[in-house]
Amino acid sequence: MNAFLSLVRKDLVLYFSNKRALLVTLAAPILIAAFFGAVMGGPPKKPSRVPVAVVDLDASEVSKAIVAAMRTDTTFDLRETNEADAQALVRQGKARVAVVIPKGFGEAAPRAMFKPGAKKPEIVLHYDPSQAMTLGMVKGLLVQHVMANVTKAAFNPQSGLRVIADMRTEVEKSAAMDSGERRDLLSLFDSIERLQARGAQPGGGKASMEGFSTPFSTRDAEVTSGVDRRYNGYAHSFAGMGVQFILFMGIEIGVGLLLMRRMGMWKRLRAAPVSRTLLLGSRIASGTLIALILLVGIYSAALGVFGVRIDGSVAGFFLVAASFAVLTSTFGLLIASIGNTPEATRGLAILATLLLVMLGGAWVPTFVFPEWLQSITLFVPTRWAVDGLEAMTWRGLGFDAAWVPSLAMLAFSALFAWIAMRRFAWDE
């Protein structure tokens, strides 16, 4: 035990004696996490408006009403322009989507509502393929505004009378329509005309002229650690960047062990009563302590400067952090045992680390991955590290939510340590 503690103390003293390297190791993840956090959400704030360009080639009452409704929608940052400029805005990344309302839309859309099989007017959406997720949201809100204003025009006594009259004439002359469908449509037209006539009278049914609107309203409520909490994007970025840079530190632990072997220090230790298991075990223990201290330092900056909070279990947070520290140390040892030389180990370690942090959701949250890839990442240890740290911070989950990520990381650590112990050689 004395030999074990002496080896651990030696590693800690050597690592923390290099103040400049320690400063860089702490500063790099903090600065990069600050950048990613600012880009991907930052502190709690109002949702940003989506820049959208709109082109009204119709200039009818219906199309003008649609554009006016989009202008008042707080989701859109609307810009009215011509079609060429609208496409240029999308190409330049200054607009997510360009909505082009075709000529004749105001006349064709109400007719298409009541005539089965009628050709529907086509609204063209030019969109930025790098922002494809925005397209669905724009489509949904556009449908809402179009339906409200097209039905309003169809039921309006001024603009709708001619539409219904024309549709009645077409239905009465249609030879392809069976008698039952013709009768039902004519009955529908009769009802609409009565509503239009009532709306045209002084003090008439004004509500019947408003068109169809969404039959519900929505209220946004973020599901975080409490009713008075807002999501802080820095919580994810510090979890991801902390995991990434501490894994890089684990690489240096493994490379340092190989350098010790190359310089002949292992041969001296072999003369003492120090087994390979004791030597590698002390390296795992010292690496774990260093990783845990660095992670605490990184999160101290996150809590003190960037507003990240441990809203879950503090004990659970330290359990996840300690489990990840063990994982980091054994990962460095595993890479060293596979690489066998410092040069080969560095190249292998960079590739392995980047794959782990990429698949583990350190750069971007795993929910943006395809479903099949999300399932595969459950076998990636860094996925459990990021999920565990997020569970204890902004998600505000209890200590019981720390057990599964911690056990998963410790299981990976045991596997890494077992492989490393079997593969590591006394000589290069």
C-alpha positions, 0 to 999 in steps of 0.5 A, spaced: 500 500 500 505 504 501 508 503 494 501 504 491 500 511 495 507 513 493 506 512 486 500 515 486 502 521 489 508 522 484 504 522 479 499 528 482 505 532 484 508 531 477 502 533 473 500 539 477 507 542 478 506 544 470 502 550 472 502 552 464 500 546 462 494 545 467 492 552 465 491 550 458 488 544 460 482 548 464 482 554 459 481 550 453 474 546 455 472 552 458 473 557 452 470 552 447 464 550 451 463 558 452 463 558 444 458 552 443 453 554 449 453 561 446 451 558 439 447 553 441 442 556 446 446 560 451 443 563 457 435 563 458 432 568 453 426 569 448 426 564 442 429 567 436 425 569 430 425 565 423 427 569 417 422 568 412 422 571 405 415 572 402 413 573 394 406 575 393 405 574 385 398 574 386 396 581 389 389 579 391 385 580 397 386 573 399 394 573 398 395 580 401 391 578 408 396 572 408 402 576 408 399 581 413 397 575 417 405 572 417 407 579 418 404 579 425 406 572 427 411 573 432 415 566 429 417 570 423 422 575 421 418 577 415 421 580 409 417 582 402 421 582 396 421 579 389 422 572 387 429 573 384 431 576 391 428 571 395 432 566 392 438 570 393 436 571 400 436 563 402 442 562 398 446 567 402 443 564 408 439 570 410 433 567 410 431 560 412 425 559 407 422 563 401 414 563 400 412 564 393 404 565 392 403 564 385 398 569 381 391 567 381 392 564 388 386 568 391 381 566 386 383 558 385 384 557 392 377 558 394 374 554 388 379 548 390 376 547 397 369 546 394 371 542 388 373 535 388 379 533 384 380 540 382 387 543 381 390 546 387 394 552 386 401 551 388 405 555 393 413 554 392 417 554 398 425 555 396 428 553 403 436 552 405 437 545 405 442 546 411 436 549 415 431 543 413 428 542 420 425 549 419 421 547 413 416 543 417 415 549 422 414 554 416 409 549 412 405 548 418 404 556 420 403 557 413 397 552 412 394 556 418 394 563 415 392 560 408 386 556 411 384 562 415 384 567 410 382 563 404 375 560 408 374 567 410 374 569 403 370 564 401 364 566 406 365 573 405 359 576 402 363 581 397 368 576 395 365 569 396 358 570 392 362 570 385 366 564 387 360 560 390 356 562 383 361 559 379 362 553 383 354 552 382 354 553 375 360 548 374 357 542 379 350 543 375 353 542 368 358 536 370 356 530 367 362 526 371 359 527 378 353 522 380 347 525 382 348 524 390 354 528 390 351 533 386 345 534 390 350 534 397 354 540 394 348 544 391 346 544 398 352 546 401 352 552 396 345 554 399 348 554 406 354 558 404 350 563 400 345 564 406 351 565 411 353 570 406 347 573 405 346 574 413 353 577 413 351 582 408 345 585 412 346 590 417 348 587 424 348 580 420 352 574 422 359 577 423 362 571 426 360 567 420 365 571 415 371 570 419 373 564 416 376 557 419 381 558 425 385 553 429 380 550 434 385 551 440 391 555 443 398 553 445 402 555 451 409 553 451 412 550 458 419 548 458 420 542 462 426 543 466 428 542 473 423 547 476 417 552 474 422 558 475 428 555 471 429 556 463 434 551 459 441 554 459 445 551 453 451 552 457 449 546 461 450 541 455 456 545 452 460 544 458 458 537 459 460 535 452 467 539 452 468 537 459 468 530 457 472 531 450 478 535 453 478 530 459 479 524 455 484 528 451 488 528 458 487 521 459 491 520 453 496 523 456 496 519 462 497 513 457 502 516 453 506 518 459 506 511 461 509 509 455 515 514 455 516 512 462 517 505 459 522 508 453 526 512 458 528 505 462 524 507 468 520 501 468 526 497 469 528 500 475 521 499 478 522 492 476 528 491 481 523 493 487 517 489 489 512 493 484 508 488 480 505 490 473 498 490 476 500 495 482 504 500 477 498 500 472 493 500 478 497 506 481 496 510 474 489 508 474 488 511 481 492 518 479 489 519 473 482 518 476 484 523 481 487 528 476 480 527 471 476 529 477 479 535 479 479 538 472 472 536 471 470 540 478 475 546 475 471 546 469 464 546 472 466 551 477 467 556 471 460 553 468 457 555 475 460 561 477 460 565 470 455 561 465 449 560 470 449 553 469 446 550 476 446 543 479 439 542 480 439 535 481 442 531 486 449 534 488 451 527 490 449 524 484 453 529 480 459 527 484 458 520 482 457 521 475 463 525 475 467 520 479 465 514 474 467 518 468 474 520 471 475 512 472 473 511 465 478 516 462 484 513 466 482 506 464 481 509 457 488 512 456 491 506 459 487 501 454 489 506 448 497 506 450 496 498 451 494 498 444 498 503 441 504 500 444 509 506 442 508 514 444 507 515 436 502 510 434 498 511 441 497 519 439 494 518 432 490 512 435 488 516 441 485 522 437 481 518 432 478 514 438 477 520 442 474 524 436 469 518 435 467 517 442 465 524 443 462 525 436 457 519 437 456 520 445 453 527 443 458 531 446 458 536 440 451 536 438 445 533 442 444 525 440 436 527 439 438 530 432 442 523 430 438 518 426 434 513 430 438 507 428 444 511 430 441 513 437 440 506 439 448 504 437 450 510 441 448 506 447 454 502 447 458 508 447 461 510 454 461 517 453 454 517 451 452 515 458 457 521 461 454 526 457 447 524 459 449 523 466 452 530 467 445 533 464 441 529 468 444 532 474 444 539 472 439 542 468 434 536 468 434 536 475 433 529 476 435 525 483 440 521 485 437 515 482 438 517 475 445 517 476 446 510 478 445 507 471 450 512 467 455 511 473 454 503 472 455 503 465 461 507 465 464 503 471 462 497 466 466 500 461 472 502 465 472 494 468 473 492 461 478 497 459 482 496 465 482 488 464 484 489 456 490 493 458 492 489 464 493 483 459 496 487 453 501 492 456 508 489 456 514 491 460 518 492 454 517 496 448 
